[in-house]
């Protein structure tokens, strides 16, 4: 995977920018609130996922403007592609000059992994953060997984709506039968994909965390299924009465989680902030390796303001680890990456880029 260049107009605070990138290292420097992360976010949107900052589409357009766009040229599978996202009162997406329904269709065409300070929520945040990490990673490798996920979510929403009526009108059980079968069928596939992906993660995670911790700590991760996939349909039917009182579907992969243990102790409950940050970084580095292992191509690595939070040894470990990938790093002080040889440094000021 290689992003050759990007054109940006009226995206966030960036009025106009046209940048050509190095095949390996690209450093985006500048003071806070100047627009560094906006460039990383613009690149990230082409992997098929939503903003890693949790932004809605309406927040992308530069203040006071009616139209804007992001356009990139990239190489994937040995073929050059162009992609464009236009932003106005709605978002319109193109791939190789052909209109596509949503940016989700970029999944699997351009693969990326993003690191940001908010990634610590992967460890101390709610289970939805960890499920989203799995879903985005798997969706980039297997775009068909996204279809299973959409079908599952639609069916759960329908069951949630109907289950509230069940306590008053048991005859709706006919409708529940249909949606519960869909939940079980797609849910089984989702659980299977997630478990297999985490197995791949676990083939890299211990060594990476061991190195990042200065060879002092060991890590283990575990997929915690709310219900075994083979029992999902049976449990949905059994829990109808209870779920009708709760008003939602209480079992299924939308309730699953990942647990992390440092030296046998829960990282979420007992880990320090530094340990949690190291787990999150190790998890992302492991996912880079898995994507390469399964796709045969290096994914693009996006490091948004993570180096300043790390000591020199951890910085060096990360930079050594990603040296084979095309990498984009944002930082306030370029001296944080002065040990790099080669590459390009871009300076961002008030939404302008040099």
C-alpha positions in Angstrom: 0.0 0.0 0.0 1.3 3.4 -0.9 -0.4 6.8 -0.9 1.3 9.0 -3.5 -0.4 12.3 -3.0 -3.4 14.1 -1.6 -5.4 17.2 -2.6 -7.5 18.9 0.1 -9.9 21.8 -0.3 -12.1 23.2 2.5 -11.6 20.2 4.8 -11.7 21.1 8.5 -9.4 24.2 8.7 -7.4 23.4 5.6 -8.4 25.7 2.7 -6.1 24.3 0.0 -3.3 21.8 0.1 -1.6 19.5 -2.4 1.0 17.2 -1.0 3.2 14.5 -2.5 4.5 11.9 -0.1 7.6 9.9 0.6 7.3 6.1 0.1 8.5 5.6 3.7 8.4 8.4 6.2 6.3 11.5 6.3 6.5 13.9 9.3 3.7 16.5 9.7 4.9 19.0 12.3 3.4 22.2 13.7 1.9 23.7 16.9 -1.3 22.4 18.4 -4.6 23.3 16.6 -2.9 24.1 13.3 -4.3 21.2 11.3 -1.9 18.3 11.6 -4.5 15.8 12.7 -6.8 17.0 10.0 -4.4 15.6 7.4 -4.2 12.3 9.2 -8.0 12.2 9.4 -8.3 12.9 5.7 -6.0 10.0 4.9 -7.8 7.7 7.3 -11.3 8.2 5.7 -10.1 6.3 2.6 -9.8 3.0 4.4 -13.6 2.6 4.7 -13.9 3.5 8.4 -15.5 6.6 10.0 -13.4 9.3 11.6 -11.2 8.0 14.3 -12.0 11.3 16.2 -15.7 10.4 16.3 -16.6 13.3 14.0 -19.8 13.3 11.9 -19.8 14.0 8.2 -21.2 17.5 8.8 -18.1 18.5 10.8 -15.7 18.0 7.9 -16.5 21.1 5.9 -14.4 24.2 6.6 -16.3 26.9 8.5 -18.3 29.2 6.2 -17.8 27.0 3.1 -20.5 25.1 1.2 -18.3 22.5 -0.6 -15.0 20.8 -0.1 -13.2 17.6 -1.1 -10.3 15.2 -0.4 -8.7 13.3 -3.2 -5.8 10.8 -3.2 -3.8 8.7 -5.6 -2.6 5.4 -4.1 -1.2 2.1 -5.1 -2.8 -1.2 -4.0 -2.2 -4.6 -5.3 0.3 -3.2 -7.8 -2.4 -1.0 -9.4 -2.8 2.7 -9.2 -6.1 4.0 -8.0 -7.7 7.4 -7.4 -10.3 8.1 -4.7 -12.3 11.3 -3.9 -14.6 12.3 -1.1 -16.7 15.4 -1.7 -18.3 17.1 1.2 -21.3 19.5 1.1 -24.7 19.0 2.7 -23.9 15.3 2.1 -20.8 13.1 1.5 -20.3 11.7 -2.0 -17.6 9.2 -2.7 -15.7 8.0 -5.8 -13.3 5.2 -6.5 -11.4 5.3 -9.9 -13.8 8.1 -11.0 -16.9 5.8 -10.3 -19.4 6.9 -7.8 -19.8 4.5 -4.8 -22.6 4.4 -2.3 -20.6 5.0 0.9 -17.0 5.4 1.9 -17.3 1.9 3.4 -16.7 0.5 -0.1 -13.1 1.7 0.2 -12.6 -1.1 2.8 -10.1 -3.7 1.5 -8.9 -1.4 -1.3 -6.7 0.8 0.9 -5.6 -0.6 4.3 -4.5 1.7 7.1 -3.9 1.5 10.8 -4.1 4.7 12.9 -2.6 5.5 16.3 -3.9 8.4 18.4 -3.8 9.4 22.1 -7.4 8.4 22.4 -6.4 4.8 21.8 -6.0 4.3 25.5 -9.8 3.9 25.5 -9.1 0.6 23.8 -8.0 -0.6 27.3 -9.8 1.5 29.9 -12.9 2.4 27.8 -16.1 0.4 27.2 -16.3 -2.8 25.3 -17.7 -1.0 22.2 -14.2 0.5 21.7 -12.6 -2.9 21.5 -15.3 -4.4 19.3 -14.9 -1.4 16.9 -11.2 -2.0 16.7 -11.8 -5.6 15.7 -14.5 -4.7 13.2 -12.5 -2.1 11.4 -9.4 -4.3 11.2 -11.3 -7.3 10.0 -13.4 -5.2 7.5 -10.2 -4.0 5.9 -9.1 -7.6 5.3 -12.5 -9.1 4.5 -14.9 -6.6 3.1 -17.7 -9.2 3.2 -17.5 -9.1 7.0 -19.0 -5.6 6.9 -22.1 -7.1 5.2 -22.5 -9.7 8.1 -22.1 -6.8 10.6 -24.7 -4.7 8.9 -27.2 -7.5 8.6 -26.6 -8.4 12.3 -27.1 -4.8 13.5 -30.2 -4.4 11.4 -31.7 -7.6 12.8 -30.8 -6.6 16.4 -32.5 -3.2 16.0 -35.6 -4.9 14.6 -35.7 -7.4 17.5 -35.2 -4.6 20.0 -38.3 -2.9 18.5 -40.4 -6.0 18.5 -39.3 -7.4 21.8 -40.9 -4.5 23.6 -44.2 -5.5 22.3 -43.8 -9.2 23.2 -44.9 -8.8 26.9 -48.2 -7.3 25.6 -48.7 -9.3 22.5 -47.1 -12.8 22.4 -48.2 -13.3 18.8 -45.3 -11.2 17.6 -43.2 -14.3 18.3 -43.5 -15.1 14.6 -41.7 -11.9 13.7 -39.1 -12.6 16.4 -38.4 -16.1 14.9 -37.3 -14.5 11.7 -35.0 -11.8 13.1 -33.5 -14.2 15.7 -32.6 -16.6 13.0 -30.8 -13.7 11.1 -29.1 -12.6 14.3 -27.8 -16.1 15.0 -26.7 -16.7 11.4 -24.7 -13.5 11.0 -23.7 -13.4 14.7 -22.0 -16.8 14.4 -19.9 -15.6 11.4 -19.0 -12.4 13.3 -17.8 -14.3 16.4 -15.8 -16.7 14.2 -14.1 -13.9 12.3 -13.3 -12.0 15.5 -11.9 -15.0 17.3 -9.7 -16.0 14.4 -8.4 -12.4 14.0 -7.6 -12.2 17.7 -5.7 -15.5 17.4 -3.6 -13.9 14.7 -3.1 -10.8 16.9 -2.0 -13.0 19.8 0.8 -14.5 17.6 2.4 -11.1 17.5 1.2 -9.2 20.6 3.3 -10.8 23.3 6.6 -10.2 21.6 5.7 -6.6 20.7 4.6 -5.8 24.2 7.7 -7.5 25.7 9.9 -5.3 23.5 7.9 -2.1 24.2 8.0 -2.7 27.9 11.8 -3.1 27.9 11.5 -6.9 28.3 9.9 -6.6 31.7 6.2 -7.5 31.2 4.1 -10.2 29.6 0.7 -9.7 28.0 -2.2 -12.0 27.2 -5.5 -11.1 25.5 -8.7 -13.1 25.5 -11.9 -12.8 23.5 -14.9 -12.9 25.9 -18.0 -14.0 24.1 -21.3 -13.0 25.7 -22.7 -16.3 24.4 -21.2 -19.1 22.4 -22.2 -18.9 18.7 -23.6 -22.4 18.6 -26.1 -21.5 21.4 -27.0 -18.1 20.3 -30.4 -18.9 18.6 -31.5 -21.0 21.6 -30.5 -18.3 24.1 -32.4 -15.6 22.1 -35.6 -17.6 22.3 -35.1 -18.5 25.9 -34.5 -14.8 26.9 -37.5 -13.3 25.1 -39.4 -12.6 28.3 -36.4 -11.2 30.1 -35.4 -9.1 27.1 -38.9 -7.8 26.8 -38.6 -6.4 30.3 -35.1 -5.0 29.6 -36.2 -3.5 26.2 -33.2 -4.7 24.3 -31.3 -7.8 23.1 -29.0 -9.0 25.9 -26.9 -11.6 24.2 -24.9 -11.7 21.0 -21.6 -10.4 19.6 -22.7 -6.8 20.2 -22.1 -7.5 23.8 -18.7 -9.2 23.5 -15.4 -7.9 24.7 -11.6 -8.4 24.8 -9.7 -8.7 28.1 -6.0 -7.9 28.4 -3.8 -9.2 31.2 -0.3 -7.9 32.1 1.6 -10.5 34.1 -1.7 -12.2 34.8 -3.4 -9.1 36.1 -6.3 -7.2 34.4 -4.8 -4.3 32.5 -8.1 -2.4 32.5 -8.6 -2.6 36.3 -5.1 -2.5 37.6 -2.8 -1.2 34.8 -1.1 2.2 35.1 -1.8 4.8 32.4 1.6 4.0 30.9 0.9 0.3 30.8 -2.5 0.9 29.2 -0.9 3.1 26.6 1.7 0.5 25.9 -1.0 -2.2 25.5 -2.9 0.0 23.0 0.2 0.7 21.0 1.2 -3.0 21.0 -2.3 -3.9 19.8 -2.1 -1.5 16.9 1.4 -2.7 16.0 0.3 -6.3 16.1 -2.6 -5.4 13.8 -0.2 -3.9 11.3 1.7 -7.3 11.2 -1.5 -9.3 10.9 -2.8 -7.2 8.0 0.5 -7.6 6.2 0.6 -11.3 7.0 -2.9 -11.9 5.6 -2.9 -9.5 2.7 0.7 -9.6 1.5 0.9 -5.8 1.5 2.2 -3.4 4.1 -0.7 -1.2 5.4 -0.3 2.5 5.7 0.7 3.6 9.2 -0.8 6.8 10.7 0.8 8.0 14.0 -1.1 11.0 15.3 0.6 12.7 18.2 1.7 9.6 20.0 5.5 10.0 20.1 5.5 12.9 22.5 3.9 10.7 25.2 6.6 8.1 25.0 10.2 7.9 26.3 13.1 7.7 23.9 13.3 3.9 24.1 9.6 3.4 23.2 9.9 5.9 20.4 12.9 4.1 19.0 11.1 0.7 19.3 8.0 2.0 17.3 10.1 3.7 14.6 12.1 0.5 14.1 9.0 -1.5 13.9 7.3 0.6 11.3 10.3 1.3 9.1 9.0 -1.0 6.3 5.6 0.7 6.2 4.7 4.0 4.6 4.3 6.1 7.8 2.8 9.4 8.6 3.7 11.0 12.0 2.3 14.2 13.5 4.3 16.0 16.1 4.7 19.5 17.5 8.5 19.2 17.7 10.3 17.5 14.7 13.2 16.8 17.1 11.1 13.9 18.4 11.9 12.1 15.1 15.3 13.6 14.3 16.9 10.2 14.4 15.1 9.3 11.2 17.1 9.2 8.0 15.3 10.2 4.8 11.6 11.1 4.3 9.8 14.5 4.1 8.8 17.0 6.8 5.7 19.0 6.3 5.0 22.1 8.4 1.4 23.0 9.1 0.4 26.5 10.3 -3.1 27.9 10.3 -4.3 25.2 7.9 -1.6 25.9 5.4 1.1 23.3 4.6 4.8 23.8 3.6 
